[in-house]
């Protein structure tokens, strides 16, 4: 149906050295087909990226746990304050 047109990705330079081809005179006069170059797959580099993602996730989990602990403590202090206030109010009325 409707498909977006994606731009073509630019060709990345190969990290491998290109093999040097020497031009030798042919030994025989017959025509040999040139050997096809082996196709190399370009694998994404995930070495540094995975470590960085793991560190960010770990820091996020720790900060979330600390925020939860502070929120639970605040709720506990608020409940204790309401209970103490009601106890002191009842004590002053007697």
GROMACS elastic network, one bead per residue, 0.5 to 0.9 nm:
[ bonds ]
;  ai    aj funct       b0    kb
    6     9     6  0.88077   500
    8    11     6  0.89835   500
    9    12     6  0.86629   500
   11    14     6  0.89814   500
   12    15     6  0.89236   500
   13    16     6  0.87625   500
   14    17     6  0.74189   500
   14    18     6  0.82784   500
   14    42     6  0.87646   500
   16    19     6  0.89235   500
   17    20     6  0.88185   500
   23    26     6  0.89481   500
   24    27     6  0.85755   500
   25    28     6  0.89277   500
   26    29     6  0.68189   500
   26    30     6  0.86239   500
   27    30     6  0.88564   500
   28    31     6  0.83314   500
   32    35     6  0.87379   500
   33    36     6  0.87456   500
   34    37     6  0.89266   500
   35    38     6  0.89952   500
   36    39     6  0.86627   500
   37    40     6  0.89849   500
   43    46     6  0.88997   500
   45    48     6  0.76721   500
   45    49     6  0.76904   500
   46    49     6  0.50314   500
   46    50     6  0.56965   500
   46    51     6  0.84677   500
   47    50     6  0.58924   500
   47    51     6  0.69250   500
   48    51     6  0.54356   500
   48    52     6  0.62975   500
   48    53     6  0.87434   500
   49    52     6  0.51696   500
   49    53     6  0.61388   500
   49    54     6  0.85905   500
   50    53     6  0.51295   500
   50    54     6  0.61128   500
   50    55     6  0.86198   500
   51    54     6  0.51013   500
   51    55     6  0.61956   500
   51    56     6  0.86843   500
   52    55     6  0.51176   500
   52    56     6  0.62278   500
   52    57     6  0.86310   500
   53    56     6  0.51523   500
   53    57     6  0.61301   500
   53    58     6  0.85388   500
   54    57     6  0.51648   500
   54    58     6  0.60883   500
   54    59     6  0.86235   500
   55    58     6  0.50995   500
   55    59     6  0.61448   500
   55    60     6  0.84896   500
   56    59     6  0.51919   500
   56    60     6  0.60560   500
   56    61     6  0.86283   500
   57    60     6  0.50063   500
   57    61     6  0.61606   500
   57    62     6  0.86700   500
   58    61     6  0.51667   500
   58    62     6  0.62555   500
   58    63     6  0.86414   500
   59    62     6  0.51533   500
   59    63     6  0.61060   500
   59    64     6  0.85003   500
   60    63     6  0.52086   500
   60    64     6  0.60544   500
   60    65     6  0.85650   500
   61    64     6  0.51178   500
   61    65     6  0.61620   500
   61    66     6  0.86843   500
   62    65     6  0.51194   500
   62    66     6  0.62574   500
   62    67     6  0.86652   500
   63    66     6  0.50738   500
   63    67     6  0.61351   500
   63    68     6  0.85652   500
   64    67     6  0.50833   500
   64    68     6  0.61236   500
   64    69     6  0.86043   500
   65    68     6  0.50919   500
   65    69     6  0.61955   500
   65    70     6  0.87126   500
   66    69     6  0.50585   500
   66    70     6  0.62512   500
   66    71     6  0.86379   500
   67    70     6  0.51497   500
   67    71     6  0.61850   500
   67    72     6  0.86649   500
   68    71     6  0.50677   500
   68    72     6  0.61504   500
   68    73     6  0.85536   500
   69    72     6  0.51937   500
   69    73     6  0.61475   500
   69    74     6  0.86087   500
   70    73     6  0.50842   500
   70    74     6  0.61285   500
   70    75     6  0.86687   500
   71    74     6  0.50843   500
   71    75     6  0.62348   500
   71    76     6  0.86152   500
   72    75     6  0.51628   500
   72    76     6  0.61759   500
   72    77     6  0.86823   500
   73    76     6  0.50439   500
   73    77     6  0.61768   500
   73    78     6  0.85667   500
   74    77     6  0.51465   500
   74    78     6  0.61250   500
   74    79     6  0.86459   500
   75    78     6  0.50534   500
   75    79     6  0.61824   500
   75    80     6  0.85812   500
   76    79     6  0.51911   500
   76    80     6  0.61488   500
   76    81     6  0.85910   500
   77    80     6  0.50442   500
   77    81     6  0.60866   500
   77    82     6  0.86795   500
   78    81     6  0.50742   500
   78    82     6  0.62989   500
   78    83     6  0.87099   500
   79    82     6  0.51725   500
   79    83     6  0.62367   500
   79    84     6  0.86134   500
   80    83     6  0.51493   500
   80    84     6  0.60760   500
   80    85     6  0.84859   500
   81    84     6  0.51474   500
   81    85     6  0.59959   500
   81    86     6  0.85583   500
   82    85     6  0.51209   500
   82    86     6  0.61949   500
   82    87     6  0.86108   500
   83    86     6  0.52195   500
   83    87     6  0.61653   500
   83    88     6  0.86302   500
   84    87     6  0.50242   500
   84    88     6  0.60554   500
   84    89     6  0.84712   500
   85    88     6  0.51637   500
   85    89     6  0.60341   500
   85    90     6  0.86028   500
   86    89     6  0.50841   500
   86    90     6  0.62027   500
   86    91     6  0.85604   500
   87    90     6  0.52697   500
   87    91     6  0.61712   500
   87    92     6  0.87754   500
   88    92     6  0.61889   500
   88    93     6  0.87225   500
   89    92     6  0.52738   500
   89    93     6  0.64146   500
   90    93     6  0.52765   500
   90    94     6  0.67381   500
   91    94     6  0.56461   500
